[in-house]
Amino acid sequence: MTFIEAAIQFILAGGSVVLATYVGRRAPYLGALILLFPVKVIATLIFLPDGDKQVLSEFLLALVPGLLAVAAFALGMRAALYRMQLPAAFIVGLTAWAVVAGGIFVIGRFGVR
C-alpha cells in the first residue's frame, strides 16, 4: 500500500466518523447508520488486487459475520452503560467484541465454510 492509498483510507474513515458523530448528536439512529455506512469497505476494496474476484469475494463474505462482532460490542456496552462508569462499559463492549470476533476468526480459519 502506498502512502497516498493509506492517506485516502485515513481521510475517508476519519471523515465518516466525524460526520456520524455530528449527525448522531441530533439523530442517534441516523448517526449510527452513517457510522456503519461501508465507506471504509469501499476504500479498502479500491486497493485490493484488481480483478482478483476470489479475494474480493472472501473479503465481502467475511463482513457478514463481522457484523455480529459489532453487534456484540454495541449490546454489551449498552447493557453495562447504566450499571458502571463509561470506561468500564466500554471495556465490557470491547470484551464482547473480542470474544465474538475471536470465535468468528477461529471458525473462519479452522472450521466450517
PADOKE-348739 format. One record per residue: residue number from 1; residue in three letters; y negated, x, z of N, C-alpha, C in turn; chain. Coordinates in nm, 2 decimals. Layout:
BEGIN
<pos NUM&code ALA&n.yy Y&n.xx X&n.zz Z&ca.yy Y&ca.xx X&ca.zz Z&c.yy Y&c.xx X&c.zz Z&unit A> .
...
This chain:
BEGIN
<pos 1&code MET&n.yy 0.12&n.xx 0.08&n.zz 0.00&ca.yy 0.00&ca.xx 0.00&ca.zz 0.00&c.yy -0.12&c.xx 0.09&c.zz 0.00&unit A> .
<pos 2&code THR&n.yy -0.22&n.xx 0.06&n.zz -0.09&ca.yy -0.34&ca.xx 0.14&ca.zz -0.09&c.yy -0.44&c.xx 0.09&c.zz 0.01&unit A> .
<pos 3&code PHE&n.yy -0.54&n.xx 0.17&n.zz 0.03&ca.yy -0.65&ca.xx 0.13&ca.zz 0.12&c.yy -0.71&c.xx 0.00&c.zz 0.08&unit A> .
<pos 4&code ILE&n.yy -0.74&n.xx -0.02&n.zz -0.05&ca.yy -0.80&ca.xx -0.14&ca.zz -0.10&c.yy -0.71&c.xx -0.26&c.zz -0.07&unit A> .
<pos 5&code GLU&n.yy -0.58&n.xx -0.25&n.zz -0.09&ca.yy -0.49&ca.xx -0.36&ca.zz -0.07&c.yy -0.49&c.xx -0.40&c.zz 0.08&unit A> .
<pos 6&code ALA&n.yy -0.49&n.xx -0.30&n.zz 0.17&ca.yy -0.50&ca.xx -0.32&ca.zz 0.31&c.yy -0.63&c.xx -0.39&c.zz 0.35&unit A> .
<pos 7&code ALA&n.yy -0.74&n.xx -0.34&n.zz 0.29&ca.yy -0.87&ca.xx -0.40&ca.zz 0.33&c.yy -0.88&c.xx -0.54&c.zz 0.28&unit A> .
<pos 8&code ILE&n.yy -0.82&n.xx -0.58&n.zz 0.17&ca.yy -0.82&ca.xx -0.72&ca.zz 0.12&c.yy -0.74&c.xx -0.80&c.zz 0.22&unit A> .
<pos 9&code GLN&n.yy -0.63&n.xx -0.76&n.zz 0.26&ca.yy -0.55&ca.xx -0.84&ca.zz 0.35&c.yy -0.62&c.xx -0.85&c.zz 0.49&unit A> .
<pos 10&code PHE&n.yy -0.68&n.xx -0.74&n.zz 0.53&ca.yy -0.75&ca.xx -0.75&ca.zz 0.66&c.yy -0.87&c.xx -0.85&c.zz 0.65&unit A> .
<pos 11&code ILE&n.yy -0.94&n.xx -0.85&n.zz 0.55&ca.yy -1.06&ca.xx -0.94&ca.zz 0.53&c.yy -1.01&c.xx -1.08&c.zz 0.52&unit A> .
<pos 12&code LEU&n.yy -0.91&n.xx -1.11&n.zz 0.44&ca.yy -0.86&ca.xx -1.25&ca.zz 0.43&c.yy -0.80&c.xx -1.30&c.zz 0.56&unit A> .
<pos 13&code ALA&n.yy -0.72&n.xx -1.22&n.zz 0.63&ca.yy -0.66&ca.xx -1.26&ca.zz 0.76&c.yy -0.77&c.xx -1.28&c.zz 0.86&unit A> .
<pos 14&code GLY&n.yy -0.86&n.xx -1.18&n.zz 0.87&ca.yy -0.97&ca.xx -1.20&ca.zz 0.97&c.yy -1.06&c.xx -1.31&c.zz 0.94&unit A> .
<pos 15&code GLY&n.yy -1.09&n.xx -1.33&n.zz 0.81&ca.yy -1.18&ca.xx -1.45&ca.zz 0.78&c.yy -1.11&c.xx -1.58&c.zz 0.81&unit A> .
<pos 16&code SER&n.yy -0.98&n.xx -1.59&n.zz 0.79&ca.yy -0.92&ca.xx -1.72&ca.zz 0.82&c.yy -0.92&c.xx -1.74&c.zz 0.97&unit A> .
<pos 17&code VAL&n.yy -0.91&n.xx -1.64&n.zz 1.05&ca.yy -0.91&ca.xx -1.66&ca.zz 1.20&c.yy -1.05&c.xx -1.70&c.zz 1.24&unit A> .
<pos 18&code VAL&n.yy -1.15&n.xx -1.63&n.zz 1.19&ca.yy -1.29&ca.xx -1.67&ca.zz 1.22&c.yy -1.32&c.xx -1.81&c.zz 1.19&unit A> .
<pos 19&code LEU&n.yy -1.28&n.xx -1.85&n.zz 1.06&ca.yy -1.31&ca.xx -1.99&ca.zz 1.02&c.yy -1.23&c.xx -2.09&c.zz 1.11&unit A> .
<pos 20&code ALA&n.yy -1.10&n.xx -2.06&n.zz 1.14&ca.yy -1.02&ca.xx -2.15&ca.zz 1.22&c.yy -1.09&c.xx -2.17&c.zz 1.36&unit A> .
<pos 21&code THR&n.yy -1.14&n.xx -2.06&n.zz 1.41&ca.yy -1.20&ca.xx -2.06&ca.zz 1.55&c.yy -1.33&c.xx -2.15&c.zz 1.54&unit A> .
<pos 22&code TYR&n.yy -1.41&n.xx -2.13&n.zz 1.44&ca.yy -1.53&ca.xx -2.20&ca.zz 1.43&c.yy -1.51&c.xx -2.35&c.zz 1.41&unit A> .
<pos 23&code VAL&n.yy -1.42&n.xx -2.38&n.zz 1.32&ca.yy -1.38&ca.xx -2.52&ca.zz 1.30&c.yy -1.31&c.xx -2.58&c.zz 1.42&unit A> .
<pos 24&code GLY&n.yy -1.22&n.xx -2.51&n.zz 1.48&ca.yy -1.14&ca.xx -2.56&ca.zz 1.59&c.yy -1.22&c.xx -2.60&c.zz 1.71&unit A> .
<pos 25&code ARG&n.yy -1.33&n.xx -2.54&n.zz 1.73&ca.yy -1.42&ca.xx -2.58&ca.zz 1.84&c.yy -1.47&c.xx -2.72&c.zz 1.83&unit A> .
<pos 26&code ARG&n.yy -1.48&n.xx -2.77&n.zz 1.70&ca.yy -1.53&ca.xx -2.90&ca.zz 1.68&c.yy -1.41&c.xx -3.00&c.zz 1.65&unit A> .
<pos 27&code ALA&n.yy -1.31&n.xx -2.95&n.zz 1.58&ca.yy -1.20&ca.xx -3.03&ca.zz 1.54&c.yy -1.07&c.xx -2.95&c.zz 1.56&unit A> .
<pos 28&code PRO&n.yy -1.01&n.xx -2.96&n.zz 1.68&ca.yy -0.89&ca.xx -2.87&ca.zz 1.71&c.yy -0.78&c.xx -2.88&c.zz 1.61&unit A> .
<pos 29&code TYR&n.yy -0.75&n.xx -3.00&n.zz 1.56&ca.yy -0.64&ca.xx -3.02&ca.zz 1.47&c.yy -0.67&c.xx -2.95&c.zz 1.34&unit A> .
<pos 30&code LEU&n.yy -0.79&n.xx -2.97&n.zz 1.29&ca.yy -0.83&ca.xx -2.91&ca.zz 1.16&c.yy -0.83&c.xx -2.75&c.zz 1.18&unit A> .
<pos 31&code GLY&n.yy -0.88&n.xx -2.70&n.zz 1.29&ca.yy -0.88&ca.xx -2.56&ca.zz 1.31&c.yy -0.74&c.xx -2.50&c.zz 1.31&unit A> .
<pos 32&code ALA&n.yy -0.64&n.xx -2.58&n.zz 1.37&ca.yy -0.50&ca.xx -2.53&ca.zz 1.37&c.yy -0.45&c.xx -2.53&c.zz 1.23&unit A> .
<pos 33&code LEU&n.yy -0.48&n.xx -2.63&n.zz 1.15&ca.yy -0.43&ca.xx -2.63&ca.zz 1.02&c.yy -0.49&c.xx -2.52&c.zz 0.93&unit A> .
<pos 34&code ILE&n.yy -0.62&n.xx -2.49&n.zz 0.95&ca.yy -0.68&ca.xx -2.37&ca.zz 0.88&c.yy -0.61&c.xx -2.24&c.zz 0.93&unit A> .
<pos 35&code LEU&n.yy -0.58&n.xx -2.23&n.zz 1.06&ca.yy -0.52&ca.xx -2.11&ca.zz 1.10&c.yy -0.38&c.xx -2.09&c.zz 1.04&unit A> .
<pos 36&code LEU&n.yy -0.31&n.xx -2.20&n.zz 1.02&ca.yy -0.18&ca.xx -2.20&ca.zz 0.96&c.yy -0.18&c.xx -2.20&c.zz 0.81&unit A> .
<pos 37&code PHE&n.yy -0.30&n.xx -2.21&n.zz 0.75&ca.yy -0.30&ca.xx -2.21&ca.zz 0.60&c.yy -0.25&c.xx -2.07&c.zz 0.56&unit A> .
<pos 38&code PRO&n.yy -0.17&n.xx -2.07&n.zz 0.46&ca.yy -0.10&ca.xx -1.95&ca.zz 0.42&c.yy -0.18&c.xx -1.84&c.zz 0.35&unit A> .
<pos 39&code VAL&n.yy -0.31&n.xx -1.82&n.zz 0.39&ca.yy -0.39&ca.xx -1.72&ca.zz 0.32&c.yy -0.33&c.xx -1.58&c.zz 0.34&unit A> .
<pos 40&code LYS&n.yy -0.27&n.xx -1.56&n.zz 0.46&ca.yy -0.21&ca.xx -1.43&ca.zz 0.48&c.yy -0.09&c.xx -1.41&c.zz 0.40&unit A> .
<pos 41&code VAL&n.yy -0.01&n.xx -1.52&n.zz 0.38&ca.yy 0.11&ca.xx -1.52&ca.zz 0.30&c.yy 0.07&c.xx -1.49&c.zz 0.15&unit A> .
<pos 42&code ILE&n.yy -0.03&n.xx -1.56&n.zz 0.11&ca.yy -0.08&ca.xx -1.54&ca.zz -0.03&c.yy -0.12&c.xx -1.39&c.zz -0.05&unit A> .
<pos 43&code ALA&n.yy -0.20&n.xx -1.34&n.zz 0.05&ca.yy -0.24&ca.xx -1.20&ca.zz 0.04&c.yy -0.13&c.xx -1.10&c.zz 0.04&unit A> .
<pos 44&code THR&n.yy -0.02&n.xx -1.13&n.zz 0.11&ca.yy 0.09&ca.xx -1.05&ca.zz 0.12&c.yy 0.17&c.xx -1.06&c.zz -0.02&unit A> .
<pos 45&code LEU&n.yy 0.19&n.xx -1.18&n.zz -0.07&ca.yy 0.26&ca.xx -1.20&ca.zz -0.19&c.yy 0.20&c.xx -1.12&c.zz -0.31&unit A> .
<pos 46&code ILE&n.yy 0.07&n.xx -1.11&n.zz -0.31&ca.yy 0.00&ca.xx -1.05&ca.zz -0.42&c.yy 0.04&c.xx -0.90&c.zz -0.43&unit A> .
<pos 47&code PHE&n.yy 0.07&n.xx -0.84&n.zz -0.31&ca.yy 0.10&ca.xx -0.70&ca.zz -0.31&c.yy 0.25&c.xx -0.67&c.zz -0.30&unit A> .
<pos 48&code LEU&n.yy 0.34&n.xx -0.77&n.zz -0.30&ca.yy 0.48&ca.xx -0.74&ca.zz -0.31&c.yy 0.51&c.xx -0.70&c.zz -0.45&unit A> .
<pos 49&code PRO&n.yy 0.63&n.xx -0.64&n.zz -0.47&ca.yy 0.67&ca.xx -0.59&ca.zz -0.60&c.yy 0.65&c.xx -0.70&c.zz -0.71&unit A> .
<pos 50&code ASP&n.yy 0.58&n.xx -0.67&n.zz -0.81&ca.yy 0.55&ca.xx -0.77&ca.zz -0.91&c.yy 0.68&c.xx -0.79&c.zz -0.99&unit A> .
<pos 51&code GLY&n.yy 0.71&n.xx -0.92&n.zz -1.00&ca.yy 0.83&ca.xx -0.96&ca.zz -1.08&c.yy 0.96&c.xx -0.95&c.zz -1.01&unit A> .
<pos 52&code ASP&n.yy 0.96&n.xx -0.90&n.zz -0.89&ca.yy 1.09&ca.xx -0.90&ca.zz -0.81&c.yy 1.11&c.xx -1.03&c.zz -0.74&unit A> .
<pos 53&code LYS&n.yy 1.16&n.xx -1.12&n.zz -0.81&ca.yy 1.18&ca.xx -1.26&ca.zz -0.76&c.yy 1.27&c.xx -1.26&c.zz -0.64&unit A> .
<pos 54&code GLN&n.yy 1.37&n.xx -1.17&n.zz -0.63&ca.yy 1.46&ca.xx -1.17&ca.zz -0.52&c.yy 1.39&c.xx -1.14&c.zz -0.39&unit A> .
<pos 55&code VAL&n.yy 1.30&n.xx -1.04&n.zz -0.39&ca.yy 1.22&ca.xx -1.00&ca.zz -0.27&c.yy 1.13&c.xx -1.12&c.zz -0.24&unit A> .
<pos 56&code LEU&n.yy 1.06&n.xx -1.17&n.zz -0.34&ca.yy 0.97&ca.xx -1.29&ca.zz -0.31&c.yy 1.04&c.xx -1.41&c.zz -0.25&unit A> .
<pos 57&code SER&n.yy 1.16&n.xx -1.44&n.zz -0.31&ca.yy 1.24&ca.xx -1.55&ca.zz -0.26&c.yy 1.28&c.xx -1.53&c.zz -0.12&unit A> .
<pos 58&code GLU&n.yy 1.33&n.xx -1.41&n.zz -0.08&ca.yy 1.38&ca.xx -1.39&ca.zz 0.06&c.yy 1.26&c.xx -1.39&c.zz 0.15&unit A> .
<pos 59&code PHE&n.yy 1.14&n.xx -1.34&n.zz 0.11&ca.yy 1.02&ca.xx -1.34&ca.zz 0.19&c.yy 0.98&c.xx -1.48&c.zz 0.22&unit A> .
<pos 60&code LEU&n.yy 0.98&n.xx -1.57&n.zz 0.12&ca.yy 0.93&ca.xx -1.71&ca.zz 0.14&c.yy 1.03&c.xx -1.78&c.zz 0.22&unit A> .
<pos 61&code LEU&n.yy 1.16&n.xx -1.76&n.zz 0.20&ca.yy 1.26&ca.xx -1.83&ca.zz 0.28&c.yy 1.25&c.xx -1.79&c.zz 0.43&unit A> .
<pos 62&code ALA&n.yy 1.22&n.xx -1.67&n.zz 0.45&ca.yy 1.21&ca.xx -1.62&ca.zz 0.59&c.yy 1.09&c.xx -1.68&c.zz 0.66&unit A> .
<pos 63&code LEU&n.yy 0.99&n.xx -1.73&n.zz 0.59&ca.yy 0.88&ca.xx -1.80&ca.zz 0.65&c.yy 0.92&c.xx -1.93&c.zz 0.73&unit A> .
<pos 64&code VAL&n.yy 1.02&n.xx -2.00&n.zz 0.67&ca.yy 1.05&ca.xx -2.13&ca.zz 0.73&c.yy 1.10&c.xx -2.11&c.zz 0.88&unit A> .
<pos 65&code PRO&n.yy 1.20&n.xx -2.03&n.zz 0.90&ca.yy 1.24&ca.xx -2.02&ca.zz 1.05&c.yy 1.13&c.xx -1.95&c.zz 1.13&unit A> .
<pos 66&code GLY&n.yy 1.05&n.xx -1.87&n.zz 1.06&ca.yy 0.93&ca.xx -1.81&ca.zz 1.14&c.yy 0.84&c.xx -1.91&c.zz 1.20&unit A> .
<pos 67&code LEU&n.yy 0.83&n.xx -2.02&n.zz 1.13&ca.yy 0.75&ca.xx -2.13&ca.zz 1.19&c.yy 0.80&c.xx -2.18&c.zz 1.32&unit A> .
<pos 68&code LEU&n.yy 0.94&n.xx -2.17&n.zz 1.34&ca.yy 0.99&ca.xx -2.21&ca.zz 1.47&c.yy 0.94&c.xx -2.12&c.zz 1.58&unit A> .
<pos 69&code ALA&n.yy 0.93&n.xx -1.99&n.zz 1.55&ca.yy 0.87&ca.xx -1.89&ca.zz 1.65&c.yy 0.73&c.xx -1.93&c.zz 1.68&unit A> .
<pos 70&code VAL&n.yy 0.65&n.xx -1.97&n.zz 1.58&ca.yy 0.51&ca.xx -2.01&ca.zz 1.61&c.yy 0.51&c.xx -2.13&c.zz 1.69&unit A> .
<pos 71&code ALA&n.yy 0.60&n.xx -2.23&n.zz 1.67&ca.yy 0.61&ca.xx -2.35&ca.zz 1.75&c.yy 0.65&c.xx -2.32&c.zz 1.89&unit A> .
<pos 72&code ALA&n.yy 0.74&n.xx -2.22&n.zz 1.91&ca.yy 0.78&ca.xx -2.18&ca.zz 2.04&c.yy 0.66&c.xx -2.13&c.zz 2.12&unit A> .
<pos 73&code PHE&n.yy 0.58&n.xx -2.05&n.zz 2.05&ca.yy 0.46&ca.xx -1.99&ca.zz 2.12&c.yy 0.37&c.xx -2.10&c.zz 2.16&unit A> .
<pos 74&code ALA&n.yy 0.34&n.xx -2.19&n.zz 2.07&ca.yy 0.24&ca.xx -2.30&ca.zz 2.10&c.yy 0.29&c.xx -2.39&c.zz 2.21&unit A> .
<pos 75&code LEU&n.yy 0.42&n.xx -2.43&n.zz 2.20&ca.yy 0.47&ca.xx -2.52&ca.zz 2.30&c.yy 0.48&c.xx -2.45&c.zz 2.44&unit A> .
<pos 76&code GLY&n.yy 0.53&n.xx -2.33&n.zz 2.44&ca.yy 0.54&ca.xx -2.25&ca.zz 2.56&c.yy 0.41&c.xx -2.23&c.zz 2.63&unit A> .
<pos 77&code MET&n.yy 0.31&n.xx -2.19&n.zz 2.55&ca.yy 0.18&ca.xx -2.17&ca.zz 2.61&c.yy 0.11&c.xx -2.30&c.zz 2.66&unit A> .
<pos 78&code ARG&n.yy 0.13&n.xx -2.40&n.zz 2.58&ca.yy 0.07&ca.xx -2.53&ca.zz 2.62&c.yy 0.14&c.xx -2.59&c.zz 2.75&unit A> .
<pos 79&code ALA&n.yy 0.27&n.xx -2.57&n.zz 2.76&ca.yy 0.34&ca.xx -2.61&ca.zz 2.88&c.yy 0.29&c.xx -2.54&c.zz 3.00&unit A> .
<pos 80&code ALA&n.yy 0.25&n.xx -2.41&n.zz 2.99&ca.yy 0.21&ca.xx -2.33&ca.zz 3.10&c.yy 0.06&c.xx -2.33&c.zz 3.13&unit A> .
<pos 81&code LEU&n.yy -0.01&n.xx -2.38&n.zz 3.03&ca.yy -0.16&ca.xx -2.38&ca.zz 3.04&c.yy -0.22&c.xx -2.44&c.zz 3.16&unit A> .
<pos 82&code TYR&n.yy -0.17&n.xx -2.55&n.zz 3.21&ca.yy -0.23&ca.xx -2.62&ca.zz 3.32&c.yy -0.16&c.xx -2.58&c.zz 3.45&unit A> .
<pos 83&code ARG&n.yy -0.06&n.xx -2.49&n.zz 3.45&ca.yy 0.01&ca.xx -2.45&ca.zz 3.57&c.yy -0.02&c.xx -2.31&c.zz 3.61&unit A> .
<pos 84&code MET&n.yy -0.09&n.xx -2.24&n.zz 3.53&ca.yy -0.12&ca.xx -2.10&ca.zz 3.56&c.yy -0.25&c.xx -2.05&c.zz 3.49&unit A> .
<pos 85&code GLN&n.yy -0.29&n.xx -1.93&n.zz 3.52&ca.yy -0.41&ca.xx -1.88&ca.zz 3.46&c.yy -0.39&c.xx -1.85&c.zz 3.31&unit A> .
<pos 86&code LEU&n.yy -0.49&n.xx -1.85&n.zz 3.23&ca.yy -0.48&ca.xx -1.83&ca.zz 3.09&c.yy -0.40&c.xx -1.71&c.zz 3.05&unit A> .
<pos 87&code PRO&n.yy -0.43&n.xx -1.59&n.zz 3.10&ca.yy -0.35&ca.xx -1.47&ca.zz 3.06&c.yy -0.20&c.xx -1.49&c.zz 3.09&unit A> .
<pos 88&code ALA&n.yy -0.16&n.xx -1.55&n.zz 3.20&ca.yy -0.02&ca.xx -1.58&ca.zz 3.23&c.yy 0.04&c.xx -1.68&c.zz 3.13&unit A> .
<pos 89&code ALA&n.yy -0.04&n.xx -1.78&n.zz 3.10&ca.yy 0.01&ca.xx -1.88&ca.zz 3.00&c.yy 0.03&c.xx -1.82&c.zz 2.86&unit A> .
<pos 90&code PHE&n.yy -0.06&n.xx -1.72&n.zz 2.83&ca.yy -0.05&ca.xx -1.65&ca.zz 2.70&c.yy 0.08&c.xx -1.57&c.zz 2.70&unit A> .
<pos 91&code ILE&n.yy 0.11&n.xx -1.51&n.zz 2.81&ca.yy 0.24&ca.xx -1.43&ca.zz 2.82&c.yy 0.36&c.xx -1.52&c.zz 2.81&unit A> .
<pos 92&code VAL&n.yy 0.35&n.xx -1.64&n.zz 2.87&ca.yy 0.46&ca.xx -1.73&ca.zz 2.85&c.yy 0.48&c.xx -1.77&c.zz 2.71&unit A> .
<pos 93&code GLY&n.yy 0.37&n.xx -1.79&n.zz 2.64&ca.yy 0.38&ca.xx -1.82&ca.zz 2.49&c.yy 0.44&c.xx -1.71&c.zz 2.41&unit A> .
<pos 94&code LEU&n.yy 0.39&n.xx -1.59&n.zz 2.44&ca.yy 0.44&ca.xx -1.47&ca.zz 2.37&c.yy 0.59&c.xx -1.45&c.zz 2.40&unit A> .
<pos 95&code THR&n.yy 0.63&n.xx -1.47&n.zz 2.52&ca.yy 0.77&ca.xx -1.45&ca.zz 2.56&c.yy 0.86&c.xx -1.56&c.zz 2.48&unit A> .
<pos 96&code ALA&n.yy 0.81&n.xx -1.68&n.zz 2.47&ca.yy 0.88&ca.xx -1.78&ca.zz 2.40&c.yy 0.89&c.xx -1.74&c.zz 2.25&unit A> .
<pos 97&code TRP&n.yy 0.78&n.xx -1.69&n.zz 2.20&ca.yy 0.78&ca.xx -1.64&ca.zz 2.06&c.yy 0.88&c.xx -1.53&c.zz 2.04&unit A> .
<pos 98&code ALA&n.yy 0.88&n.xx -1.43&n.zz 2.13&ca.yy 0.97&ca.xx -1.32&ca.zz 2.12&c.yy 1.11&c.xx -1.36&c.zz 2.12&unit A> .
<pos 99&code VAL&n.yy 1.15&n.xx -1.45&n.zz 2.21&ca.yy 1.29&ca.xx -1.49&ca.zz 2.22&c.yy 1.33&c.xx -1.56&c.zz 2.09&unit A> .
<pos 100&code VAL&n.yy 1.25&n.xx -1.65&n.zz 2.04&ca.yy 1.29&ca.xx -1.73&ca.zz 1.92&c.yy 1.28&c.xx -1.63&c.zz 1.80&unit A> .
<pos 101&code ALA&n.yy 1.18&n.xx -1.55&n.zz 1.79&ca.yy 1.17&ca.xx -1.46&ca.zz 1.68&c.yy 1.29&c.xx -1.36&c.zz 1.68&unit A> .
<pos 102&code GLY&n.yy 1.32&n.xx -1.31&n.zz 1.80&ca.yy 1.44&ca.xx -1.22&ca.zz 1.81&c.yy 1.57&c.xx -1.28&c.zz 1.77&unit A> .
<pos 103&code GLY&n.yy 1.58&n.xx -1.41&n.zz 1.81&ca.yy 1.70&ca.xx -1.48&ca.zz 1.77&c.yy 1.71&c.xx -1.50&c.zz 1.62&unit A> .
<pos 104&code ILE&n.yy 1.59&n.xx -1.54&n.zz 1.56&ca.yy 1.59&ca.xx -1.55&ca.zz 1.41&c.yy 1.62&c.xx -1.42&c.zz 1.34&unit A> .
<pos 105&code PHE&n.yy 1.56&n.xx -1.31&n.zz 1.39&ca.yy 1.59&ca.xx -1.18&ca.zz 1.33&c.yy 1.74&c.xx -1.15&c.zz 1.34&unit A> .
<pos 106&code VAL&n.yy 1.80&n.xx -1.17&n.zz 1.45&ca.yy 1.94&ca.xx -1.13&ca.zz 1.47&c.yy 2.03&c.xx -1.22&c.zz 1.38&unit A> .
<pos 107&code ILE&n.yy 2.00&n.xx -1.35&n.zz 1.37&ca.yy 2.08&ca.xx -1.44&ca.zz 1.29&c.yy 2.05&c.xx -1.40&c.zz 1.14&unit A> .
<pos 108&code GLY&n.yy 1.93&n.xx -1.38&n.zz 1.10&ca.yy 1.90&ca.xx -1.34&ca.zz 0.96&c.yy 1.96&c.xx -1.21&c.zz 0.92&unit A> .
<pos 109&code ARG&n.yy 1.96&n.xx -1.11&n.zz 1.01&ca.yy 2.01&ca.xx -0.98&ca.zz 0.98&c.yy 2.16&c.xx -0.97&c.zz 0.99&unit A> .
<pos 110&code PHE&n.yy 2.22&n.xx -1.03&n.zz 1.08&ca.yy 2.36&ca.xx -1.02&ca.zz 1.11&c.yy 2.45&c.xx -1.14&c.zz 1.09&unit A> .
<pos 111&code GLY&n.yy 2.38&n.xx -1.26&n.zz 1.09&ca.yy 2.45&ca.xx -1.38&ca.zz 1.10&c.yy 2.46&c.xx -1.46&c.zz 0.96&unit A> .
<pos 112&code VAL&n.yy 2.46&n.xx -1.59&n.zz 0.98&ca.yy 2.48&ca.xx -1.68&ca.zz 0.87&c.yy 2.36&c.xx -1.68&c.zz 0.78&unit A> .
<pos 113&code ARG&n.yy 2.39&n.xx -1.69&n.zz 0.65&ca.yy 2.28&ca.xx -1.71&ca.zz 0.55&c.yy 2.30&c.xx -1.83&c.zz 0.46&unit A> .
